[in-house]
């Protein structure tokens, strides 16, 4: 085989590898298999407590409260497919973490990346701090989609360590809420709060600045029940995972078939075939490379009887 022919074959093989990579990324196939999208009439606004007290180790044994909250929110989203979810988080302040969206992956990411305030970042816990922002979010939702029903899910431990004057009340938004729930975490007995971001306790626990002892966070279920009464929704004290299916059904979501957004690329996927061809070319490339290395060893090896 001439040098020119060999060079052309090598070039063709490498171009083929690149082209096959591109084809595989495009997922070739034929036919279409449409999957209908289920649309819900619910706008679910999650109000979640991100103060340090949610790190207290009294959920399902000695797990952080926020661990239970995240698991419950993930389960609730799975139980309400097609609903729009939004998230309002509060601590030292209250802000919208995620505007209302039907993208379940975006809500899942917002739940997963939800972080708590550091031990010295907050200004005390106040369960009513997010009321003005919640009211604004509900009003904007009603303006944009008046036909949808708005559900509020409050997630927190109810602990209030502030003495704010003129605090707001959740009954200010009760007439805009079609249902929901207050999900409470923690125990009245209380538990310590890890000082590290990973909530492992490796850096010790949050200290009470007044006494120097390990601080204890105590859940206030009475405050949580009060919030539920003001909103006109049910209160559930969450102590372990599971059991949210009944709650999701109580929201009485209605569904209609939507179009698009979740279609499979093809009924008959041919990606595997091009993957086999790519594997063959890669093996040829590896074989050629090995032969070149082997040949270079013989060329560079010292000849017998050569004068040094």
C-alpha positions as a Markdown table, in Angstrom:
| # | Residue | x | y | z |
|---|---|---|---|---|
| 1 | Unk | 0.0 | 0.0 | 0.0 |
| 2 | Unk | 1.5 | 3.4 | -1.0 |
| 3 | Unk | 2.1 | 6.1 | 1.5 |
| 4 | Unk | -0.5 | 8.4 | -0.2 |
| 5 | Unk | -3.2 | 5.7 | 0.0 |
| 6 | Unk | -2.4 | 5.0 | 3.6 |
| 7 | Unk | -2.6 | 8.7 | 4.5 |
| 8 | Unk | -6.0 | 9.0 | 2.8 |
| 9 | Unk | -7.3 | 6.0 | 4.7 |
| 10 | Unk | -6.2 | 7.4 | 8.0 |
| 11 | Unk | -7.7 | 10.8 | 7.3 |
| 12 | Unk | -11.0 | 9.1 | 6.1 |
| 13 | Unk | -11.1 | 7.0 | 9.3 |
| 14 | Unk | -10.7 | 10.0 | 11.6 |
| 15 | Unk | -13.2 | 12.1 | 9.7 |
| 16 | Unk | -15.6 | 9.1 | 10.1 |
| 17 | Unk | -15.0 | 9.0 | 13.8 |
| 18 | Unk | -15.9 | 12.7 | 14.2 |
| 19 | Unk | -19.0 | 12.3 | 12.0 |
| 20 | Unk | -20.3 | 9.3 | 13.9 |
| 21 | Unk | -19.9 | 11.2 | 17.2 |
| 22 | Unk | -22.1 | 13.9 | 15.8 |
| 23 | Unk | -24.7 | 11.4 | 14.5 |
| 24 | Unk | -24.9 | 9.7 | 17.9 |
| 25 | Unk | -25.5 | 13.0 | 19.7 |
| 26 | Unk | -28.4 | 13.6 | 17.3 |
| 27 | Unk | -29.9 | 10.2 | 18.2 |
| 28 | Unk | -31.0 | 9.0 | 14.7 |
| 29 | Unk | -34.1 | 6.9 | 14.2 |
| 30 | Unk | -37.4 | 6.7 | 12.4 |
| 31 | Unk | -41.0 | 6.9 | 13.4 |
| 32 | Unk | -42.4 | 8.9 | 16.3 |
| 33 | Unk | -43.9 | 7.8 | 19.6 |
| 34 | Unk | -45.6 | 10.8 | 21.3 |
| 35 | Unk | -46.2 | 10.8 | 25.0 |
| 36 | Unk | -49.1 | 13.1 | 26.0 |
| 37 | Unk | -48.3 | 15.7 | 28.6 |
| 38 | Unk | -50.6 | 15.9 | 31.6 |
| 39 | Unk | -51.4 | 19.5 | 32.6 |
| 40 | Unk | -52.7 | 20.4 | 36.1 |
| 41 | Unk | -54.8 | 23.4 | 37.1 |
| 42 | Unk | -52.7 | 23.9 | 40.3 |
| 43 | Unk | -50.1 | 26.6 | 41.2 |
| 44 | Unk | -48.3 | 25.2 | 44.2 |
| 45 | Unk | -46.4 | 27.9 | 46.1 |
| 46 | Unk | -43.9 | 26.4 | 48.7 |
| 47 | Unk | -42.9 | 28.7 | 51.6 |
| 48 | Unk | -39.9 | 27.1 | 53.2 |
| 49 | Unk | -37.9 | 28.1 | 56.3 |
| 50 | Unk | -34.2 | 28.2 | 55.7 |
| 51 | Unk | -33.2 | 29.5 | 59.2 |
| 52 | Unk | -30.5 | 27.6 | 61.1 |
| 53 | Unk | -33.1 | 26.0 | 63.3 |
| 54 | Unk | -34.0 | 23.7 | 60.3 |
| 55 | Unk | -30.6 | 22.0 | 60.9 |
| 56 | Unk | -31.7 | 20.7 | 64.3 |
| 57 | Unk | -31.2 | 16.9 | 64.6 |
| 58 | Unk | -34.7 | 15.7 | 65.6 |
| 59 | Unk | -36.3 | 14.4 | 62.4 |
| 60 | Unk | -36.8 | 10.7 | 62.0 |
| 61 | Unk | -34.4 | 10.0 | 64.8 |
| 62 | Unk | -31.4 | 12.3 | 64.5 |
| 63 | Unk | -31.7 | 13.6 | 61.0 |
| 64 | Unk | -31.7 | 17.4 | 60.2 |
| 65 | Unk | -35.1 | 18.8 | 59.8 |
| 66 | Unk | -34.3 | 20.2 | 56.4 |
| 67 | Unk | -33.5 | 16.6 | 55.2 |
| 68 | Unk | -37.1 | 15.7 | 55.9 |
| 69 | Unk | -38.4 | 18.9 | 54.3 |
| 70 | Unk | -36.5 | 18.3 | 51.1 |
| 71 | Unk | -37.6 | 14.6 | 50.9 |
| 72 | Unk | -41.3 | 15.7 | 51.4 |
| 73 | Unk | -41.1 | 18.4 | 48.7 |
| 74 | Unk | -39.6 | 16.0 | 46.2 |
| 75 | Unk | -42.3 | 13.4 | 47.0 |
| 76 | Unk | -45.1 | 16.1 | 46.7 |
| 77 | Unk | -43.8 | 17.2 | 43.3 |
| 78 | Unk | -43.9 | 13.6 | 42.1 |
| 79 | Unk | -47.4 | 13.2 | 43.4 |
| 80 | Unk | -48.6 | 16.3 | 41.5 |
| 81 | Unk | -47.4 | 15.9 | 37.9 |
| 82 | Unk | -48.2 | 18.8 | 35.6 |
| 83 | Unk | -48.6 | 21.3 | 38.4 |
| 84 | Unk | -46.7 | 24.6 | 38.4 |
| 85 | Unk | -44.4 | 24.9 | 41.4 |
| 86 | Unk | -42.8 | 28.0 | 42.9 |
| 87 | Unk | -40.6 | 28.5 | 46.0 |
| 88 | Unk | -40.4 | 31.3 | 48.5 |
| 89 | Unk | -37.6 | 30.9 | 51.0 |
| 90 | Unk | -37.2 | 32.9 | 54.2 |
| 91 | Unk | -34.7 | 33.5 | 56.9 |
| 92 | Unk | -33.2 | 36.9 | 57.6 |
| 93 | Unk | -35.3 | 38.0 | 54.7 |
| 94 | Unk | -37.8 | 36.5 | 52.3 |
| 95 | Unk | -37.3 | 36.0 | 48.6 |
| 96 | Unk | -38.5 | 34.1 | 45.6 |
| 97 | Unk | -36.1 | 31.3 | 44.9 |
| 98 | Unk | -38.1 | 29.9 | 42.0 |
| 99 | Unk | -40.9 | 31.6 | 40.1 |
| 100 | Unk | -43.9 | 29.5 | 39.2 |
| 101 | Unk | -42.9 | 26.9 | 36.6 |
| 102 | Unk | -44.1 | 23.6 | 35.1 |
| 103 | Unk | -40.5 | 22.5 | 34.8 |
| 104 | Unk | -40.3 | 19.7 | 37.4 |
| 105 | Unk | -36.5 | 19.5 | 37.0 |
| 106 | Unk | -36.1 | 23.1 | 37.9 |
| 107 | Unk | -38.2 | 22.7 | 41.0 |
| 108 | Unk | -36.2 | 19.6 | 41.9 |
| 109 | Unk | -32.9 | 21.5 | 41.5 |
| 110 | Unk | -34.3 | 24.4 | 43.7 |
| 111 | Unk | -35.1 | 21.8 | 46.4 |
| 112 | Unk | -31.8 | 20.1 | 46.2 |
| 113 | Unk | -29.7 | 23.3 | 46.3 |
| 114 | Unk | -31.7 | 24.9 | 49.1 |
| 115 | Unk | -29.2 | 26.0 | 51.8 |
| 116 | Unk | -29.6 | 27.1 | 55.3 |
| 117 | Unk | -28.4 | 30.3 | 56.9 |
| 118 | Unk | -25.0 | 30.1 | 58.7 |
| 119 | Unk | -25.2 | 30.2 | 62.5 |
| 120 | Unk | -24.4 | 33.9 | 62.6 |
| 121 | Unk | -26.2 | 35.1 | 59.5 |
| 122 | Unk | -29.7 | 35.3 | 60.7 |
| 123 | Unk | -31.6 | 37.8 | 62.8 |
| 124 | Unk | -33.8 | 35.3 | 64.6 |
| 125 | Unk | -36.6 | 33.1 | 63.4 |
| 126 | Unk | -40.0 | 34.6 | 62.5 |
| 127 | Unk | -42.6 | 32.3 | 60.9 |
| 128 | Unk | -44.6 | 35.3 | 59.6 |
| 129 | Unk | -41.7 | 37.1 | 57.8 |
| 130 | Unk | -42.6 | 35.8 | 54.3 |
| 131 | Unk | -46.3 | 37.1 | 54.4 |
| 132 | Unk | -45.8 | 40.2 | 52.2 |
| 133 | Unk | -43.8 | 38.4 | 49.6 |
| 134 | Unk | -46.3 | 35.5 | 49.6 |
| 135 | Unk | -49.1 | 38.0 | 49.1 |
| 136 | Unk | -47.4 | 39.5 | 46.1 |
| 137 | Unk | -46.6 | 36.2 | 44.6 |
| 138 | Unk | -50.3 | 35.1 | 44.9 |
| 139 | Unk | -51.5 | 38.3 | 43.4 |
| 140 | Unk | -49.2 | 38.0 | 40.4 |
| 141 | Unk | -50.3 | 34.4 | 39.9 |
| 142 | Unk | -54.0 | 35.4 | 39.9 |
| 143 | Unk | -53.3 | 38.2 | 37.4 |
| 144 | Unk | -51.4 | 35.9 | 35.0 |
| 145 | Unk | -53.7 | 32.8 | 35.3 |
| 146 | Unk | -57.0 | 33.6 | 37.1 |
| 147 | Unk | -58.4 | 30.2 | 36.0 |
| 148 | Unk | -55.8 | 28.3 | 38.0 |
| 149 | Unk | -56.1 | 27.3 | 41.7 |
| 150 | Unk | -53.4 | 28.4 | 44.1 |
| 151 | Unk | -52.1 | 26.1 | 46.8 |
| 152 | Unk | -49.8 | 27.1 | 49.6 |
| 153 | Unk | -47.5 | 24.6 | 51.3 |
| 154 | Unk | -45.7 | 26.1 | 54.3 |
| 155 | Unk | -42.6 | 24.1 | 55.4 |
| 156 | Unk | -40.9 | 24.9 | 58.7 |
| 157 | Unk | -40.6 | 24.3 | 62.4 |
| 158 | Unk | -42.6 | 27.3 | 63.7 |
| 159 | Unk | -39.9 | 28.6 | 66.0 |
| 160 | Unk | -40.1 | 32.3 | 66.6 |
| 161 | Unk | -37.2 | 33.9 | 68.4 |
| 162 | Unk | -37.9 | 37.6 | 67.4 |
| 163 | Unk | -40.0 | 40.3 | 69.0 |
| 164 | Unk | -41.0 | 42.1 | 65.9 |
| 165 | Unk | -43.8 | 44.6 | 66.3 |
| 166 | Unk | -46.7 | 44.8 | 63.8 |
| 167 | Unk | -46.1 | 41.4 | 62.3 |
| 168 | Unk | -48.2 | 40.2 | 59.4 |
| 169 | Unk | -50.6 | 37.4 | 59.6 |
| 170 | Unk | -51.3 | 34.6 | 57.1 |
| 171 | Unk | -55.0 | 35.4 | 57.2 |
| 172 | Unk | -54.2 | 38.3 | 54.9 |
| 173 | Unk | -53.8 | 35.8 | 52.0 |
| 174 | Unk | -56.4 | 33.2 | 53.0 |
| 175 | Unk | -58.9 | 34.4 | 50.5 |
| 176 | Unk | -56.4 | 33.9 | 47.7 |
| 177 | Unk | -55.6 | 30.3 | 48.6 |
| 178 | Unk | -57.7 | 27.3 | 47.4 |
| 179 | Unk | -56.0 | 24.8 | 49.7 |
| 180 | Unk | -52.6 | 23.6 | 50.9 |
| 181 | Unk | -50.9 | 22.4 | 54.0 |
| 182 | Unk | -48.5 | 23.3 | 56.8 |
| 183 | Unk | -45.8 | 20.7 | 57.1 |
| 184 | Unk | -44.1 | 21.0 | 60.5 |
| 185 | Unk | -40.7 | 19.5 | 61.5 |
| 186 | Unk | -38.9 | 19.0 | 64.7 |
| 187 | Unk | -39.9 | 18.3 | 68.3 |
| 188 | Unk | -40.9 | 20.5 | 71.3 |
| 189 | Unk | -38.1 | 18.8 | 73.3 |
| 190 | Unk | -35.7 | 20.3 | 70.8 |
| 191 | Unk | -32.2 | 19.3 | 69.5 |
| 192 | Unk | -28.8 | 20.8 | 68.7 |
| 193 | Unk | -27.9 | 22.3 | 65.4 |
| 194 | Unk | -24.6 | 21.3 | 63.6 |
| 195 | Unk | -22.4 | 24.3 | 62.9 |
| 196 | Unk | -21.0 | 23.0 | 59.5 |
| 197 | Unk | -22.7 | 23.5 | 56.1 |
| 198 | Unk | -22.9 | 19.7 | 55.6 |
| 199 | Unk | -24.8 | 19.3 | 58.8 |
| 200 | Unk | -22.6 | 16.4 | 59.9 |
| 201 | Unk | -21.6 | 17.9 | 63.3 |
| 202 | Unk | -17.8 | 17.6 | 62.4 |
| 203 | Unk | -17.3 | 21.3 | 63.4 |
| 204 | Unk | -19.4 | 20.9 | 66.6 |
| 205 | Unk | -22.7 | 22.6 | 67.3 |
| 206 | Unk | -24.2 | 26.1 | 67.4 |
| 207 | Unk | -23.5 | 27.7 | 70.7 |
| 208 | Unk | -25.9 | 29.9 | 72.7 |
| 209 | Unk | -24.2 | 33.3 | 72.9 |
| 210 | Unk | -25.9 | 34.0 | 76.2 |
| 211 | Unk | -24.7 | 30.9 | 78.1 |
| 212 | Unk | -21.9 | 29.5 | 75.9 |
| 213 | Unk | -23.6 | 26.1 | 76.0 |
| 214 | Unk | -24.9 | 24.1 | 73.0 |
| 215 | Unk | -28.0 | 25.8 | 71.7 |
| 216 | Unk | -31.2 | 23.8 | 71.4 |
| 217 | Unk | -33.9 | 24.6 | 68.8 |
| 218 | Unk | -37.5 | 23.8 | 69.8 |
| 219 | Unk | -40.2 | 23.3 | 67.3 |
| 220 | Unk | -43.4 | 25.3 | 67.9 |
| 221 | Unk | -46.3 | 23.1 | 66.8 |
| 222 | Unk | -48.8 | 25.6 | 68.3 |
| 223 | Unk | -47.5 | 28.3 | 66.0 |
| 224 | Unk | -47.6 | 26.0 | 63.0 |
| 225 | Unk | -51.2 | 25.0 | 63.8 |
| 226 | Unk | -52.0 | 28.8 | 64.1 |
| 227 | Unk | -50.6 | 29.4 | 60.6 |
| 228 | Unk | -52.7 | 26.5 | 59.2 |
| 229 | Unk | -55.8 | 27.9 | 60.8 |
| 230 | Unk | -55.1 | 31.3 | 59.3 |
| 231 | Unk | -54.6 | 29.9 | 55.9 |
| 232 | Unk | -57.6 | 27.5 | 56.3 |
| 233 | Unk | -55.5 | 24.4 | 55.5 |
| 234 | Unk | -54.5 | 21.3 | 57.3 |
| 235 | Unk | -51.4 | 20.9 | 59.6 |
| 236 | Unk | -49.3 | 17.8 | 59.5 |
| 237 | Unk | -46.5 | 17.2 | 61.9 |
| 238 | Unk | -43.8 | 15.4 | 59.8 |
| 239 | Unk | -41.7 | 13.0 | 61.8 |
| 240 | Unk | -40.7 | 10.5 | 59.1 |
| 241 | Unk | -40.7 | 10.1 | 55.3 |
| 242 | Unk | -43.7 | 8.9 | 53.4 |
| 243 | Unk | -47.5 | 9.3 | 53.7 |
| 244 | Unk | -48.0 | 12.3 | 51.4 |
| 245 | Unk | -50.2 | 10.7 | 48.8 |
| 246 | Unk | -53.4 | 11.5 | 50.8 |
| 247 | Unk | -52.3 | 15.1 | 51.1 |
| 248 | Unk | -51.7 | 15.4 | 47.4 |
| 249 | Unk | -55.1 | 13.9 | 46.6 |
| 250 | Unk | -56.7 | 16.4 | 48.9 |
| 251 | Unk | -55.6 | 19.2 | 46.6 |
| 252 | Unk | -58.1 | 17.7 | 44.0 |
| 253 | Unk | -56.0 | 18.6 | 41.0 |
| 254 | Unk | -57.8 | 18.3 | 37.6 |
| 255 | Unk | -55.9 | 17.3 | 34.5 |
| 256 | Unk | -56.1 | 17.8 | 30.8 |
| 257 | Unk | -53.9 | 16.5 | 28.0 |
| 258 | Unk | -51.3 | 18.9 | 26.8 |
| 259 | Unk | -49.3 | 18.8 | 23.6 |
| 260 | Unk | -45.6 | 18.3 | 23.4 |
| 261 | Unk | -42.7 | 19.0 | 25.5 |
| 262 | Unk | -42.0 | 15.3 | 26.3 |
| 263 | Unk | -41.9 | 13.5 | 22.9 |
| 264 | Unk | -39.5 | 10.7 | 22.4 |
| 265 | Unk | -37.1 | 11.4 | 19.5 |
| 266 | Unk | -38.1 | 8.3 | 17.6 |
| 267 | Unk | -40.0 | 5.1 | 17.9 |
| 268 | Unk | -37.1 | 3.0 | 16.5 |
| 269 | Unk | -33.8 | 4.4 | 17.8 |
| 270 | Unk | -30.7 | 3.6 | 15.6 |
| 271 | Unk | -28.2 | 5.1 | 17.9 |
| 272 | Unk | -26.9 | 1.7 | 18.8 |
| 273 | Unk | -26.0 | 0.9 | 15.2 |
| 274 | Unk | -23.9 | 4.0 | 14.7 |
| 275 | Unk | -22.3 | 3.3 | 18.1 |
| 276 | Unk | -21.2 | -0.1 | 16.8 |
| 277 | Unk | -19.7 | 1.5 | 13.7 |
| 278 | Unk | -17.9 | 4.1 | 15.9 |
| 279 | Unk | -16.5 | 1.3 | 18.1 |
| 280 | Unk | -15.1 | -0.4 | 15.0 |
| 281 | Unk | -13.3 | 2.7 | 13.8 |
| 282 | Unk | -12.0 | 3.4 | 17.2 |
| 283 | Unk | -10.5 | -0.1 | 17.4 |
| 284 | Unk | -8.9 | 0.4 | 14.0 |
| 285 | Unk | -7.4 | 3.7 | 15.2 |
| 286 | Unk | -6.1 | 2.0 | 18.4 |
| 287 | Unk | -4.6 | -0.8 | 16.3 |
| 288 | Unk | -2.9 | 1.6 | 14.0 |
| 289 | Unk | -1.5 | 3.6 | 16.9 |
| 290 | Unk | -0.2 | 0.5 | 18.6 |
| 291 | Unk | 1.5 | -0.6 | 15.3 |
| 292 | Unk | 3.2 | 2.8 | 15.0 |
| 293 | Unk | 4.5 | 2.6 | 18.6 |
| 294 | Unk | 5.7 | -0.9 | 18.0 |
| 295 | Unk | 7.5 | 0.1 | 14.8 |
| 296 | Unk | 9.2 | 3.1 | 16.5 |
| 297 | Unk | 10.6 | 0.8 | 19.2 |
| 298 | Unk | 12.4 | -1.3 | 16.6 |
| 299 | Unk | 13.7 | 1.8 | 14.8 |
| 300 | Unk | 15.0 | 3.4 | 17.9 |
| 301 | Unk | 16.4 | 0.2 | 19.4 |
| 302 | Unk | 20.3 | 0.1 | 19.3 |
| 303 | Unk | 21.7 | -2.2 | 16.7 |
| 304 | Unk | 23.9 | -5.1 | 17.7 |
| 305 | Unk | 27.6 | -4.4 | 17.3 |
| 306 | Unk | 27.1 | -0.7 | 17.0 |
| 307 | Unk | 30.0 | 1.4 | 18.3 |
| 308 | Unk | 29.1 | 3.5 | 21.4 |
